[in-house]
Amino acid sequence: MDRTEIGKIVNAVGMKGEVKVISYSDDADRFEMLDYVYVDGERHEIENVRYKDSTVILKLSGICDRTAAEKSKNRIIMIEEEQLPELEEGQYYIKDIIGYEVTDESGDHIGCLEEVIKNSAQDIYRIRTEGGRDILVPGVGEFILEIDSKHETIKVRMMEGLREL
């Protein structure tokens, strides 16, 4: 059964076993649409969802007190592939674009997308060049110009000095 990462537990909240989660989803209400998630391969029913600023606070079955919540810190939250919502035209899942070839505005080959780093400000696209170096590109419209799922390519605008990294 394939699973997809949708967040990371970063801390315990209160005394009743709630956990603070950094969500990897662009949909702020994503966790409200789920009945259960997996933490370290173990299924947990979602008993409650609430929000504090940009983080999600979850109460999960089997995590009944602060001690259990603290033991869950730094663990990844996953869901089954069939729990993923259908995407609209022009949208994509990060897991699907890893490995895409990356070119610049002129069509020159830069490398291959290795990873999308989830950052609090914006995503960072890590591109591995043919020479084995990494280039980091902010995952915003100013720099990520086009993602073509049909041809499995990404067109980016390079910032001054990035090729020298």
N, C-alpha and C positions, 0 to 999 in steps of 0.2 A: 504494500500500500504506500503510494507516494504521498509525502507530506511537504508542506511549504511553511517556511518561517514567516510569522506575522508580527513578532514582537520579542522583547527581552524583558525579563523581570529584573528590575534594578534595585529594589529595596522592599522592605516590609513597611506596612502602614498600620498604625494602631496595634491593639492587643488581640484582635479577633481573627487574625490570619489573612488579612487583606494584603495584596501585593501591588506595588507600583510598577507599571509596565510602560516601556517606550514602544509605541506602535510603529511598525514598518509600513503601515497602510496609509494611503492618502485620504482614505475615507474615515473621518473622525468617528463615525458611529459603527465601525466595522465589528467591534466586539459585541455590540447589542444584537447583531444579527446571528450570533452563534449560540448554540446550546452547550457546546463542549470544545475543549482544546486539549492539546497534548503538551506535557512538560516532561522532558527526558523520557519520552516514549510512553508515559503513563497518562491515561485519559482522566481529565478532570471536568466535571460539569461546571458551568458558569452559574454561580448562584446570584451574583450581583455585579453590575457595572456602574461605575460613576467616573467623573472626570475632575481633574485638578490641573488647571492651566493646560499644558499640551500633553499631559500624561494621562494614562488610563489607570484607574484603581479597580482591581478585580478581586472578588471573593470567589475562590475556587474550592470545589469539594475536596476533602482530604487534607486541606491546609487549614487547620482549625485554630491555631494560635500564633503568636508572634514568633516563637521559636521555629515552627515549621515554615513560616513565611521567610524568615531570615535564611534558612537552609536552601530556599528556592532562589536566592539572589544569584544573578548572572546566568540563569538558565534561560534557554530559548523556548518561546511558545510557538507551537506549530499547529497547523490544521491539515485535514485531508484535502487532497486536490479537488475532490468533488464539492467541498465547502466553498471553493473560490467562486465569487460571482462572475457572471458573464461580463465581458468588457465591451464598451462601445467602440465604434470605429475610431482608429487612431490611438487607442489606449493599449497598453501592454503590461505584462508582468515582468519585473526585473529578471526573474529566473529564466524567462524566455529570450532575453536579448544578450545574455552572457555568451560570449563566443562570436558575436557579430563582428564583421570587419569594419574598421573605422577609417574614414577618409576625411581630408580637409575640404574646404570650399572649392578648391581647384580640382578635386578628384584624386589628389595624391594620397597613396596609401600611408597611413600612420601606424596601424597595428590592429590589435584585437582587444575587444572589451573583456577584461579579466574579472572585474568586480565593480559593483556599485556600493560605495560606502555610505551608509546612512549617517548623516550628520545632523545636528540640531538645526543648523541654518538652511542647508540644502544638501541634496545628494552630491556625491563626488564620484565621477566616472574614472576608474583606473584602467588605463589603456597600456597594454604591453607592446612595445615596439618589436620589430624583427630583430633588433640588436639586443633585446632582453632588458631594455630600460623601461621604467614606468613613467607615464605621463598622467597627471591628475587634471581633470577638466571639471569645472563646476557643472552640475546637472541642472542648468537653467536654460531657458529659451535663447538667451543671448549667445550661448556657446554650443548647445545641442540643437542643431538646425533641423535635422530630419532623422527619424528612425523608420527605416523601410523594412517591414517584416517580410515582405515578399522576396526581397533580394538579400535579406539578413545583413544589412549595412546600416551604419550610423554616420551621418555627416556632421562634422563639428567645425566651429570657428576656433582657430588656435590663437591663444593670447601670445603676445610678444614674449619670447624667451622660453616657452614651454618645450620646444624641440631640443634645447640644450640640456635638459635635466638628465 
